[in-house]
Each structure stands twice: as structure tokens, then as C-alpha cells.
């Protein structure tokens, strides 16, 4: 009912093509995310079942007290496909809500302003970075769910055995779990790379953006360099030349350029104005 109402409204305001683009993106995104989730989950569970039939541990004292693998394997075979399909449909339904991220990433508009830390156009942070962050979270969730499902299968098929004082894992199960763990670590490394861009949105300093300490400690290989000349001039009470001042965040650049353009009100003279801005921005580090 909601979709039909939206279509009537878009048609009334002569934007039916916009509604069609949104609906098409939602359907395509739901199908892709649902299919990818199903392939990853079902493929890992099926692989675990096949590896478990070739190699199972036999331990006299089984702490979990599960039924024998001969009893559980038929249930695993019946439940694997419907559970995977159900979870994939749910994942696809959640994926339809990301249609706006897809459309923004596919249709970016350059701002013509590059950030001073990573030399990226501001459009990257507005249009593409949210999509990469969402994709990272989705992949992390899929791998975690697949890993938990694989562990459950190995428990039921005795690929993983818990005995008093030890946990035994079969060779094939260990290889499978280590492969998933390696993928998680690689994905986590990519997550750290994405988290690096959050420095530009830091609120921990006196001003919004990456401060001197954050840029130096959390991003050791930053290309930002501080010249000793502005430090000496600050100690002498003189405003440093604007070209030599460190610009460590988009907020700093906006404030500096706004002062030059006259957007920020000036008190008396340009030198006084720049000196006040300099003391506000960098006076903490003196």
C-alpha cells in the first residue's frame, strides 16, 4: 500500500521517473545482497558438512551431551537450505534500505575542495565513504554469521569436540575456521583503513577536525609538516604567515579561507583578524 501511495504522489508531481529509479535500485540491491548472503552462508555450511563427514573426532567423554552425529546429520541436511534462504531474504530486505547510498555513490558531484590529510575531494566523504563503510559492516556481519553457523555444524558433526580439560578440532575443520578467521582479519584491516578517514570528523580537540596530536599519533605517515618558523613567531606574539600554517582538517581550511574571503567578521585589520584566528585554532599548542 505504501509503494502504491508513493507512486501516486510521484506521478502527481511529475517525477514518476525518479520513483522508478528508486524502486529499480531497491529491487536490484535486495536481489544482489540476498543472493550474496545466501551464497556465502550456504556455501560455508555445505562445505562444513562435507568436510565433517570425511573426518570426525571420537572422544569418550563428550561434555556438551549432544546426540550422535548419525542422528543430527539428517536434520542438518533438511534445515540448511530453508534456514539459509530465510536469512538471505531477511538480508535482502535490509539491503533495500541502502538504495540512497548506492545512488549517491554512482552519481557523485565534485566539490573542488580537497582535504589536507588524505588529498581526497570532499565528494568522497559525502558520496562514497558512507557506501564503503556500509559494505564493510555488511561483509563483517555475513562472515560472523557464517562462522557461527560453521562452528555449530562442526559441533553437531563432531568436527569440534569438547572434553574435560581440552577442546579438540579436526584438521579439516581447523583449516576451514582458520580460513574464515583470515578473511575476518583482512576485512578488519580494511576497516582500519576506512576508520582512518574519521580523523577529519574528530570532535576531541578544541576545533572540529583532526588536531595536531591526532594527525601525528593516529596517522603517523601523514604528509602534514609543521615548520618551526610559525612556532617562533607564535612565541613572539606575531601571527604566522597563512601559507606556513598547518592545515590539519577541513574545518581549519574553511575557517582560514573564510577569514580571507571576509565571511568571518574581522575586528579591525587583516593582521589582527588573522592573529585572533591563529590563537583560536593553534593557541593550545603553544
C-alpha positions as CSV (number, residue, x, y, z in Angstrom):
1,X,0.0,0.0,0.0
2,X,2.8,2.4,0.8
3,X,4.5,1.8,-2.5
4,X,1.3,2.5,-4.4
5,X,0.8,5.7,-2.5
6,X,4.3,6.8,-3.2
7,X,3.9,6.1,-6.9
8,X,0.7,8.2,-7.0
9,X,2.4,11.1,-5.3
10,X,5.5,11.0,-7.6
11,X,3.2,10.8,-10.6
12,X,1.2,13.7,-9.4
13,X,4.3,15.9,-9.1
14,X,5.6,14.8,-12.5
15,X,8.5,12.8,-11.0
16,X,7.5,9.2,-11.9
17,X,10.9,8.5,-13.4
18,X,12.5,9.3,-10.0
19,X,10.2,6.8,-8.3
20,X,11.1,4.2,-11.0
21,X,14.8,4.7,-10.4
22,X,14.5,4.3,-6.6
23,X,12.3,1.2,-7.0
24,X,14.6,-0.4,-9.5
25,X,17.6,0.3,-7.3
26,X,15.8,-1.2,-4.3
27,X,14.9,-4.4,-6.1
28,X,18.3,-4.8,-7.7
29,X,20.1,-4.2,-4.4
30,X,17.8,-6.6,-2.5
31,X,18.4,-9.3,-5.0
32,X,22.2,-8.8,-5.0
33,X,22.6,-8.6,-1.3
34,X,20.3,-11.5,-0.7
35,X,22.0,-13.7,-3.3
36,X,25.5,-12.8,-2.0
37,X,24.4,-13.6,1.6
38,X,22.9,-16.9,0.6
39,X,26.0,-18.0,-1.4
40,X,28.4,-17.1,1.4
41,X,26.3,-18.7,4.2
42,X,25.1,-21.8,2.3
43,X,28.5,-22.4,0.7
44,X,30.3,-22.4,4.1
45,X,27.7,-24.6,5.8
46,X,27.7,-27.1,2.9
47,X,31.5,-27.1,2.9
48,X,31.5,-27.8,6.7
49,X,29.1,-30.6,6.3
50,X,31.2,-32.3,3.6
51,X,34.4,-31.9,5.5
52,X,32.9,-33.2,8.7
53,X,31.8,-36.5,7.0
54,X,35.4,-37.2,6.0
55,X,36.9,-36.6,9.4
56,X,35.2,-36.8,12.7
57,X,36.7,-36.9,16.2
58,X,35.8,-39.7,18.6
59,X,36.1,-38.7,22.3
60,X,34.8,-40.9,25.1
61,X,33.6,-38.1,27.3
62,X,31.5,-35.5,25.4
63,X,30.8,-32.5,27.7
64,X,28.0,-30.8,25.5
65,X,26.0,-34.1,25.6
66,X,24.8,-33.8,22.0
67,X,23.1,-36.7,20.2
68,X,25.3,-38.7,17.9
69,X,26.2,-37.3,14.5
70,X,24.1,-40.0,12.8
71,X,21.0,-38.6,14.5
72,X,21.8,-34.9,13.8
73,X,23.1,-35.1,10.2
74,X,19.6,-35.7,8.6
75,X,18.3,-32.7,10.4
76,X,21.2,-30.6,9.3
77,X,20.6,-31.6,5.7
78,X,16.9,-30.6,5.9
79,X,17.5,-27.3,7.7
80,X,20.5,-26.0,5.8
81,X,18.7,-24.8,2.7
82,X,15.5,-23.3,4.3
83,X,17.4,-21.5,7.0
84,X,19.9,-20.1,4.6
85,X,17.1,-18.9,2.3
86,X,15.2,-17.3,5.2
87,X,18.2,-15.4,6.4
88,X,19.1,-14.4,2.8
89,X,15.6,-13.0,2.3
90,X,15.9,-11.0,5.5
91,X,19.4,-9.7,4.5
92,X,18.0,-8.7,1.1
93,X,15.1,-6.9,2.7
94,X,17.6,-5.0,4.9
95,X,19.7,-4.3,1.8
96,X,16.9,-2.4,0.1
97,X,17.3,0.4,2.7
98,X,20.7,1.2,1.3
99,X,19.4,2.4,-2.1
100,X,20.3,6.0,-1.3
101,X,23.9,5.1,-0.6
102,X,24.2,3.4,-4.0
103,X,22.7,6.2,-6.0
104,X,24.9,8.8,-4.3
105,X,28.0,6.8,-4.9
106,X,27.1,6.3,-8.6
107,X,26.3,9.9,-9.1
108,X,28.9,12.0,-7.2
109,X,29.4,15.7,-7.7
110,X,32.9,17.0,-7.2
111,X,33.2,19.9,-4.7
112,X,36.5,21.1,-5.9
113,X,37.9,21.1,-2.4
114,X,40.5,18.5,-1.3
115,X,41.1,17.7,2.4
116,X,44.7,18.4,3.6
117,X,45.3,15.0,5.3
118,X,44.4,12.5,2.6
119,X,44.1,14.7,-0.5
120,X,40.6,13.5,-1.3
121,X,37.9,15.6,-2.7
122,X,35.1,16.4,-0.2
123,X,32.7,14.5,-2.5
124,X,34.5,11.2,-1.5
125,X,33.3,11.7,2.2
126,X,29.8,12.8,1.2
127,X,29.0,10.2,-1.5
128,X,31.4,7.2,-1.5
129,X,32.7,6.8,2.0
130,X,29.3,6.0,3.5
131,X,28.8,3.2,1.0
132,X,32.2,1.7,1.7
133,X,31.5,1.8,5.4
134,X,28.1,0.2,4.9
135,X,29.7,-2.5,2.7
136,X,32.3,-3.2,5.4
137,X,29.7,-3.6,8.1
138,X,27.6,-5.9,5.8
139,X,30.6,-8.1,5.0
140,X,31.7,-8.3,8.6
141,X,28.1,-9.4,9.6
142,X,28.0,-12.1,6.9
143,X,31.3,-13.6,7.9
144,X,30.4,-13.6,11.6
145,X,27.1,-15.3,10.9
146,X,28.7,-17.8,8.6
147,X,31.5,-18.5,11.1
148,X,28.9,-19.2,13.9
149,X,26.9,-21.4,11.6
150,X,30.1,-23.4,10.6
151,X,31.0,-23.8,14.3
152,X,27.5,-25.1,15.1
153,X,27.8,-27.6,12.2
154,X,31.2,-28.9,13.4
155,X,29.9,-29.3,16.9
156,X,26.9,-31.3,15.7
157,X,29.1,-33.5,13.4
158,X,32.0,-33.9,15.9
159,X,34.4,-31.8,13.9
160,X,34.8,-29.9,17.2
161,X,34.8,-31.9,20.4
162,X,34.8,-30.6,23.9
163,X,36.3,-33.0,26.5
164,X,37.4,-32.4,30.1
165,X,40.4,-30.1,30.0
166,X,40.7,-29.8,26.2
167,X,39.0,-28.7,23.0
168,X,39.8,-30.9,20.0
169,X,39.3,-29.7,16.4
170,X,39.7,-31.9,13.4
171,X,42.3,-30.9,10.8
172,X,39.8,-30.1,8.1
173,X,37.6,-28.1,10.5
174,X,40.7,-26.2,11.7
175,X,41.6,-25.3,8.2
176,X,38.1,-24.1,7.4
177,X,37.9,-22.0,10.5
178,X,41.3,-20.5,10.0
179,X,40.4,-19.5,6.5
180,X,37.3,-17.7,7.8
181,X,39.4,-16.1,10.5
182,X,42.0,-14.9,7.9
183,X,39.2,-13.3,5.9
184,X,37.9,-11.6,9.0
185,X,41.4,-10.2,9.7
186,X,41.8,-8.9,6.2
187,X,38.4,-7.3,6.4
188,X,39.3,-5.8,9.8
189,X,42.4,-4.3,8.2
190,X,40.2,-2.7,5.5
191,X,38.0,-1.4,8.3
192,X,41.0,0.3,10.0
193,X,41.8,1.9,6.6
194,X,38.2,3.3,6.5
195,X,38.4,4.4,10.1
196,X,41.4,6.5,9.3
197,X,39.2,8.9,7.4
198,X,37.3,9.6,10.7
199,X,40.1,11.7,11.8
200,X,38.6,14.5,9.7
201,X,35.4,14.4,11.8
202,X,37.1,14.2,15.2
203,X,35.5,16.2,18.0
204,X,38.1,15.6,20.6
205,X,40.1,18.8,20.1
206,X,39.4,22.4,20.6
207,X,38.1,22.6,17.0
208,X,36.2,20.2,14.8
209,X,38.5,18.0,12.8
210,X,41.9,16.4,13.2
211,X,44.1,18.2,15.6
212,X,47.9,18.2,15.6
213,X,48.1,15.3,18.1
214,X,45.6,13.2,16.3
215,X,47.2,13.7,13.0
216,X,50.6,12.8,14.4
217,X,49.7,9.9,16.6
218,X,46.8,8.2,14.8
219,X,48.2,8.7,11.4
220,X,52.0,8.5,11.7
221,X,52.6,8.7,8.0
222,X,50.7,11.9,7.4
223,X,52.2,14.3,4.9
224,X,51.5,17.3,7.1
225,X,54.6,19.0,8.3
226,X,54.9,21.8,10.8
227,X,57.6,24.4,10.2
228,X,59.5,25.8,13.2
229,X,59.1,29.3,11.9
230,X,55.4,29.7,12.9
231,X,56.3,28.3,16.4
232,X,58.9,31.0,16.9
233,X,56.5,33.7,15.6
234,X,53.8,32.5,18.0
235,X,56.2,32.7,20.9
236,X,57.0,36.3,19.9
237,X,53.3,37.2,19.7
238,X,53.3,37.6,15.9
239,X,50.8,35.9,13.6
240,X,52.4,33.3,11.3
241,X,52.1,33.6,7.6
242,X,49.0,31.8,6.4
243,X,51.0,29.8,3.8
244,X,53.1,28.3,6.6
245,X,50.3,27.4,9.0
246,X,49.4,23.7,9.3
247,X,46.0,22.9,8.0
248,X,45.0,19.6,9.6
249,X,41.3,19.4,8.9
250,X,38.6,20.6,6.6
251,X,37.3,22.8,9.5
252,X,40.6,24.6,9.7
253,X,40.7,25.2,6.0
254,X,37.2,26.5,5.9
255,X,37.9,28.9,8.8
256,X,41.1,30.2,7.2
257,X,39.6,30.7,3.8
258,X,36.5,32.2,5.3
259,X,38.7,34.7,7.1
260,X,40.4,35.7,3.9
261,X,37.2,36.0,1.9
262,X,35.6,38.1,4.6
263,X,33.0,35.6,5.6
264,X,34.2,35.6,9.1
265,X,33.8,39.1,10.6
266,X,37.1,40.9,11.2
267,X,37.7,43.1,14.2
268,X,40.0,45.9,12.8
269,X,42.7,44.9,10.4
270,X,43.7,41.8,8.5
271,X,46.7,41.2,10.7
272,X,44.6,41.4,13.8
273,X,42.0,39.2,12.3
274,X,44.5,36.5,11.3
275,X,46.2,36.7,14.7
276,X,42.9,36.1,16.5
277,X,42.0,33.2,14.3
278,X,45.5,31.8,14.7
279,X,45.3,32.0,18.5
280,X,41.9,30.4,18.5
281,X,43.0,27.5,16.3
282,X,46.5,26.8,17.4
283,X,46.9,28.6,20.7
284,X,46.5,25.3,22.6
285,X,49.8,24.0,21.2
286,X,52.0,26.9,22.3
